[in-house]
Amino acid sequence: MLWHKPIITIKKDDSLVKKSLDLTNSIFLKSKINKIYDLMKCDEYAMVADNILGDYKYLVLKENLFSLNDLYEIYEGEDFIPRLMKYIGLLEDHIVNKCEVIINIIVIIVLLMINIIITL
C-alpha cells in the first residue's frame, strides 16, 4: 500500500518547508538520523538500524523521503516527530554504549557538532 511507502521527496528549500515548522523540524531530525547512521562504525550497524528503525529504515538516507502517512502525522501533529526523537536517542545510545570506546569520544564530539551545524 502506498500510504506507508517513502515516495515523496521534499527539499529543504521547498516553500512548503518554510510554511510548516513541524515539517522543518522533521527534516532537521531526519538529517540528524542520517548523520548518526553515517557515524556508526561498529560491525552490527546495519542490524542495529534494522532493529531500531524497522519500516522506517529510509530515514538513514540523505534524501528527504516521506510517506503519505509521515506527512499526515506531521500535519496532524501526531507521532512522527516524537518517533524521530526516540530513534535518535536509541541510535545515540547504541553508539555511546556499544561501539568502540576510542571512537565514542570522537562520536560524542561529532554529535555535538552536528547539532550546531544543522541548526545554522
N, C-alpha and C positions, 0 to 999 in steps of 0.2 A: 504494500500500500504506500502510495506516495506521501502520505501525511507525515511519516516519520523518516523519510529519506532526505539526506542533506543535498538538496538540489539547487538551492538558491545562494548565489554569491552576492555578498554586499561589500562594497569597497568602503574604506574608512572615510573617504571624502564625499560619499554619496549624500545628497540633500536630505534623504530620509534619516540618516545617522545624525545630522545636525539638528533635526527636529525632535529627536527622541533620546532623552538622557538614558533611559533603560537600554536602548539599543547600543548607544555609545559605551555604556558600562559592560554590556555583554561582549562587545568586540574587544574591549580592553582586557577582560578576564579571559577570553578565548586566546588572545595573544599571549597572555601570561602562561596559560596551559601549554601552548606551543613552545615557548621558551624553556619552561621547566622540563618538558619532554626532551628537548634538544640537549639539556644538561645531564640527563640520566645516563650514567656511564657504567652501570652495573650490568652483569650478564643477563639478568632477568627483566630488563626494561620493557621488552615487548609484552611479556606475560603480565607484568605489573600493570601496564597501561590497559591491557585487555581486561584484567580483573577489576580495575578501578572504574574505567570508563564504559565498559560493556558496549552497548549500542551507540555510545557517543564517542567512539574511537576517532571519528573525523575531527574532533576538537583539537587533536595534536597537529593537524595540517596547518600550514602557514595561511592558506587561503581561508577567507571568512565564509565558510559554508554553514547554512542553516536549513533546517527542515521547516515545513509549514507549521508543524507543531511547536517548534522552538519559537518561531515568530509570534505565534498565537500566545504562548506563555509569556513572552516578553511584553507583548501588547497588554495582556490582561494583568500583568504584574504577579504572575504565578511563580512556579518553582524554578524557572530556568536560571536566574542569577544565583539564588541560594545553592542550586545544584553545582554550578560552576565553582562557587567558592568552596564547596565541600570537596570537589575534585582537586582543586588547588591545594587545599590543606592535606589531603591524603597523599598527593604526589610529593609535596614538600617533605612530609613526614617520612616517606619512603627514602628520599634522597638523604635526609639527615641521619636516619637510623639504620639503613641497610646498605648503602653504597660505601665504598672505601673511605676510611677515616681521613686520609690526607686530602681527598677530593672534597670532603664535606666542608672544610673551612673555605675552600675556593668557591664552592657552590653557594654557601650562605652569603658570601660577599657578592657573588654574581646575582643572586636572587634579590638582594637589596638594591643593586644597581638597576636591575630590570624594572623594579617598582618605580625608581626615579626616572628612568628613560621613558617608560611607557606613559607616565603622567605628564611628560613635557609636551 
